[in-house]
Amino acid sequence: HSRGLFLMAPALYLEGLPELRSGVLDCPTAVVHGWRDEVVPFEHSVRFAQAYRCALHLLESDHRLHNQVRVIQYLFEYFLIALDLPAVAFE
């Protein structure tokens, strides 16, 4: 059993990939996705977040999310704190 799941630009609902089975997600989940993702449309993460009632963070970025590293750091630290886990020390 996982205590939490933090997904970044996940490959969801893509042709050729299996669908996630209903009820398989049994832990707090957060999704981070870029509005300008050219690999996986952000709408796939919106659909996933709605279906599984996950936290969703849409950022001004592409699939790599490279220009949002600091924001993602804060989101991840908050996610860990919300799970009552120690935050990671980033430099």
Contacts in CASP RR format, 6 or more apart in sequence:
PFRMAT RR
TARGET T0000
AUTHOR 0000-0000-0000
METHOD contacts of the structure
MODEL  1
HSRGLFLMAPALYLEGLPELRSGVLDCPTAVVHGWRDEVVPFEHSVRFAQ
AYRCALHLLESDHRLHNQVRVIQYLFEYFLIALDLPAVAFE
1 26 0 8 1.000
1 27 0 8 1.000
2 26 0 8 1.000
2 27 0 8 1.000
3 27 0 8 1.000
3 28 0 8 1.000
3 83 0 8 1.000
3 85 0 8 1.000
4 27 0 8 1.000
4 28 0 8 1.000
4 29 0 8 1.000
4 79 0 8 1.000
4 83 0 8 1.000
5 25 0 8 1.000
5 27 0 8 1.000
5 28 0 8 1.000
5 29 0 8 1.000
5 30 0 8 1.000
6 29 0 8 1.000
6 30 0 8 1.000
6 32 0 8 1.000
6 76 0 8 1.000
6 79 0 8 1.000
7 29 0 8 1.000
7 30 0 8 1.000
7 31 0 8 1.000
7 32 0 8 1.000
7 45 0 8 1.000
8 31 0 8 1.000
8 32 0 8 1.000
8 33 0 8 1.000
8 65 0 8 1.000
8 72 0 8 1.000
9 32 0 8 1.000
9 33 0 8 1.000
9 34 0 8 1.000
9 37 0 8 1.000
9 39 0 8 1.000
9 40 0 8 1.000
9 45 0 8 1.000
9 63 0 8 1.000
9 64 0 8 1.000
9 65 0 8 1.000
10 31 0 8 1.000
10 33 0 8 1.000
10 40 0 8 1.000
10 44 0 8 1.000
10 45 0 8 1.000
10 48 0 8 1.000
11 17 0 8 1.000
11 39 0 8 1.000
11 40 0 8 1.000
12 20 0 8 1.000
12 40 0 8 1.000
12 44 0 8 1.000
12 45 0 8 1.000
12 47 0 8 1.000
12 48 0 8 1.000
13 19 0 8 1.000
13 44 0 8 1.000
13 47 0 8 1.000
13 48 0 8 1.000
14 40 0 8 1.000
14 44 0 8 1.000
20 48 0 8 1.000
25 52 0 8 1.000
25 54 0 8 1.000
28 55 0 8 1.000
28 79 0 8 1.000
28 82 0 8 1.000
28 83 0 8 1.000
29 52 0 8 1.000
29 54 0 8 1.000
29 55 0 8 1.000
30 54 0 8 1.000
30 55 0 8 1.000
30 56 0 8 1.000
30 57 0 8 1.000
30 75 0 8 1.000
30 79 0 8 1.000
31 45 0 8 1.000
31 48 0 8 1.000
31 49 0 8 1.000
31 54 0 8 1.000
31 55 0 8 1.000
31 56 0 8 1.000
31 57 0 8 1.000
32 57 0 8 1.000
32 59 0 8 1.000
32 65 0 8 1.000
32 68 0 8 1.000
32 72 0 8 1.000
32 75 0 8 1.000
33 40 0 8 1.000
33 42 0 8 1.000
33 45 0 8 1.000
33 56 0 8 1.000
33 57 0 8 1.000
33 58 0 8 1.000
33 59 0 8 1.000
34 42 0 8 1.000
34 58 0 8 1.000
34 59 0 8 1.000
34 60 0 8 1.000
34 61 0 8 1.000
34 62 0 8 1.000
34 63 0 8 1.000
34 65 0 8 1.000
34 68 0 8 1.000
35 42 0 8 1.000
35 58 0 8 1.000
35 59 0 8 1.000
35 60 0 8 1.000
35 61 0 8 1.000
36 60 0 8 1.000
36 61 0 8 1.000
36 62 0 8 1.000
37 61 0 8 1.000
37 62 0 8 1.000
37 63 0 8 1.000
38 62 0 8 1.000
38 63 0 8 1.000
39 63 0 8 1.000
40 63 0 8 1.000
42 58 0 8 1.000
45 56 0 8 1.000
45 58 0 8 1.000
46 56 0 8 1.000
46 58 0 8 1.000
48 54 0 8 1.000
49 55 0 8 1.000
49 56 0 8 1.000
55 79 0 8 1.000
57 75 0 8 1.000
59 65 0 8 1.000
59 68 0 8 1.000
59 71 0 8 1.000
59 72 0 8 1.000
60 67 0 8 1.000
60 68 0 8 1.000
61 67 0 8 1.000
61 68 0 8 1.000
65 72 0 8 1.000
73 90 0 8 1.000
76 88 0 8 1.000
77 87 0 8 1.000
77 88 0 8 1.000
77 90 0 8 1.000
80 86 0 8 1.000
80 87 0 8 1.000
80 88 0 8 1.000
81 87 0 8 1.000
END
